[in-house]
């Protein structure tokens, strides 16, 4: 740990202050009228500003080289431009056009900082406002509003992402681009990241092993932290949410500040939820959960680059809805005392970016430690272990132009799993895992319309475990394991702009995933089943192709995407006909070739004759089969989502008021896996109302959401509570309140005298 800190400070102090460069300009509308309060942001440097009353802005301490800059303003299309910084003063003026439908955003998860329309694979974005107003205490449920994304849930507190039918270790979760490791192999374990201080979530649907290695075979969720405060200001916000169904209350407070060279902030949050009420009104015993988190960051931005340090602490107590808890808990409550799991996670990240004329270098390192504890009876430890993960990455951006970009990189991962205090159950053995990889990416634009993206990657991984038990006890003995794997992955994709409105995409990817520790070494009871691993499992290999079409008109957008994913040696867990002497059914990790195919379609329509009306419809489907025709487990049902939204810029004393009516229809899932049963379809309806209220110099955002308004009894096919005959949450009324405040603001004087 001392070495990590030393490396960071060497990198941090190496950002010497040389002659300053700055970018100045003016942001106007399509009639050349200035836009005051527009956001100007440099994603690569994590810094930005706000335009003054004349629409002018200035950003100082900008390094030489090609820089991407984003201009955005509520109700207008976002503009993303590149500017080559070669002198001290650089002028960039832009005009923003009115947006009747939300336009593209900047994304960073595709390997390059680019717009959504420039990637061969579409990257969906879920904004913080959408999450905040979703009306659910379950962050993962809020993410499922993106077509093609579902969740495996064990109640609101324990949910995991499913992307196009793949889940668990086939979906990679990132926190600011850093692999998030918290025993994600099990459907009993949570996502592990909260929404506090999140600016947006970027979602890659489909293989992304080229960029991120193993575990990205099905897709990626990247949680992006909130932007720093505008230059020379200190601001904050307080957020409060209340949920009737789980008697939930959520609080979080954040403060952040920024000067010409330094920026930083902190955020503290807490969640508390009682046992939720299923459709019909009965509570689900031990579905309670509470969470506590602290997030801090501090950074420096100079003419040679950027250094940033993030620290996150996350504490979770999550009730387990299982037979023993159901039998013993007969009163609704909110405090976990028996049959629950606890996660304690620390994540420290150092991220650095250097500019050397026309070359850029990223040098990042992070350390994460997650402690997992299972409690049985009150204060009775059943499992206690920690997973320590160190990741590091260097990426060299070679000399590029507006038409070409080249990246070479190296990544490494070191992990150690350790059982603590000799607890009764050792779910996984003590183990060390190492991974080393090198990769190269390039993209080039031809004829201003066709962009090609391609790359190759090589990975080498080792796993070494210690034996558990003694050889004479064959029922409990697990021998030591030493395995190594190597794999090639890559992708080739293209984006073709038929016109300014019509965009075509296609991508072919080779991806892989190595077996995880649980799949290789499990031997014992895990919750309600006895699991057996297989030390001879081979890596999964994916051969995936996807194609999509995007049309973006003034009043309508349309998306159509299809995919086909063939996976050799697909790993899954399946029940056997055997049981233990105590009657616990035995499950075994197995492999088989499999295919998944399907797609998504969506349309958004903004009425020209009724300017305050917007409609949206989205459909998603996926089929997953083994080579012998059996269906794969955890494949979501086909779903149709539709929404009507009414919004105005001003109504009485409300600003941007919005009223929505939405519904989700899940079709019957009559193609279950062997260990599953069919699930009937359902439709649930939701209502939402939100607006901003301003008085004096203070604004408040308030949202009211009523989910499952008819209190329908239903169960999703991916709910693991289905086997216990519990339904999903019933009617829920939520109230969300956001209060921003400024401690120091200097927007009116950000544009000093400069040459014109």
C-alpha positions, 0 to 999 in steps of 0.5 A: 500500500505504501508503494501505491501511495508513493507512485501516486505522489510521484505522478501527481507532483510530476504535473509541473505548471508550464505556460498556460493555454486557455480556450475561450468562446461563446455559446449561442442558440441557432439565432445567435442569441447568447445562452447563459448557463450553458455547460462547457466540459472537457471529459478527458481533463474532467474540468469545465465551466458555465457560460456567463450572461453573455454566453461567454466562457473560458477554461484555463490550464489546457495542455497542448494536443487534440482535446474534445469539448462538450457543449450542452444546455437544457432543451438544446442538442449537445455539441461535441467538437475537437480542438487542436491546442497549439497556442496559448489562446484558442477560440471556439464558438458554437451554436446549439439548436433546439432539441425536441428529443434528447440528442447524443451524449459524450461516452468514455466506455468505448475506448475513446472519448467520443459521441454515442453516434461515433461508436461501432457498438451503441453505448446507452446512457442512463442519466442521474436525473432518470435514476433519481426520479425512477421511484424505486429503492432498487438501483438495478431496477432503475437501470432496467429501463434500458431495453435489453437490460434486466435484473436477477433479483432477490428482493429490492436489496439484492439484484444483479444485471442481466444484459441480453440474457447474460449475467453474473460473471458474464457482465462486467461492472466498472466504477469510473472505468475500474473493475468492481470486484465483490464476489459477483459470481452469485445471484445472492450477492448485490450489484455493490454500487450505489447511485450517490454522486453518479453522473450517469451510467454507460451501458455496453450491450454485447462483448467488450473483452477487447477493452476490459478482458474477462467477464465482459463477454456479455456487456459492461455497466460503467458508473461515472462519477459526477462532474467537478464543480464549475471553475472557481465555485463551491456547490453542493446538494442535498437529496431525500427520498421516501418509499411507501412500500418498503418504508424506505428513506434515503439521504445523501449530501454532497459538496464539491469545489473547484479552482483553476488547478484543483478540484475535489469534493465528498458525498455521504449517503444512507439508505434504510428499508424495511421488509417490502410489501408484495402485490396484495399487501403481505410483507416478505420476511427478511427482505430488509436492507440498509446501506451507508457510503462515503465518497471523496475525491481530490484532483489537480489539472494542469498544462501537462495533464490531470491527476485524480484520486477517488476513495469510496467506502460502502457498507451493506446489510442485506437480509436473505429471504430463505426458508429459515428466515421465513420460518422465524420472522413473523413481524415486519422490521427494518434491522437485519439481525438473523440470516443476512449478509454484510459487505464492507468495501473500500475502493481507492483509485489513482487516475492520471493523464499526461500530455506530451505534445501530440501523445497522451498517456493514461497511468491508473492504479486502484486497490479494492478490498471487499469483506463478505460476512454471512450471519445465521443466528444473531451475531453468529458468523457463518462465513467471513472472507475478503477479496483484495484486488489491485488493478493497474493500467497504462494506455498510450494514445499515439499521435492522432488526427481528427480522422484517426486514433491509435491506442496501445495498452497494458493491464494487470490484475492481482487478486487474493481471496482470504478466509478470516477467523476460521469460520464454520463454512469456507465457501471459497478457498484461499486463493491468488489470481493474476492476470496480464494483458496487452492490447491495441486499438485503432479507428479511422474515418473514411470519406467523413462518413465511414468509421472503422474500429478494430483491435486485438488483445492477449491475456494470460491468467493464473489461479492458485488455491490452497487445499481445504480439509484433509484427504481422508475426509473425502466429503469435505476435502478440496485439493489445491488447484493450479491453473493457467489460461491464455486467450486472444480476443478482438473486434472489428466494427464500422459506423456509417453515416448515411446522412445526418439523420441515419446511422448504421452500425455493425460489429463482430467480436471475439470474447472470452471468460475464464472460470471463476473461483466458485465454478472451479472449487465450490464444494458445500452448501450455499444458501438453499443448495449444495454446490459442486464446482469442476476444476477442469472447466475450460474458458468460455469463448464468444463469437458475437455479431450485432448490427443496428440502425439509428434514425434521429429526426427533429421530432422522432428517433428510431432504433433497431438492433439485432445480435447473435452470440455463439458461446463455446463452453458456456458455464452454468449451474444445474440441479442433479437428481442427488441430494445430501444426507440432510436432504439438500439438493445438489447442484453442479457447475457444467459446460455446454455450447450455447447460442443467444440471439435477439434484439431491441427496437425503440421509437421516440416521438415528439408531437409537432402539433402538441409541443408538450407531448412525447411518446416512447415505445421499446421492445426487447427479446432474447432466446438462449439455448444449449447445443442440445436444444435445452433452454439456458437459465436466467433468460428474461421474458420478452418485454414491451415498455411504453411511456407518454410524457407531458412537459412544459418549460413553465407552468405557474411557478413550476419550471420544467414540469413533467407528467408521465404515464408508463407501463411495462408488459412482460410476456409469458416465459414458456421456455424455462431451463431445466431447473426453472418453471414457466412464468406467466406474463404481466403488465404494471402501470406507473405514474410520475410527476416532477418539476423544479420550484424556484424562489428567491435564489434557491431552486428545488427539484421535486418528484412524485412517482407511483409504481404498480398503481393497481398493486398487481400480484406478479413475479418476474421470471428472473426473481429468485423469490419465485421458488419461495412463492413470493411476489415482486413489490406491490404499489409504491409511492415515492417522493424525491427531493433535491436541493442544490445550493452554492457556497461560492459562485463566480459565474458572472466574472469568469470571462476576464479581458482577453484578446478577441 
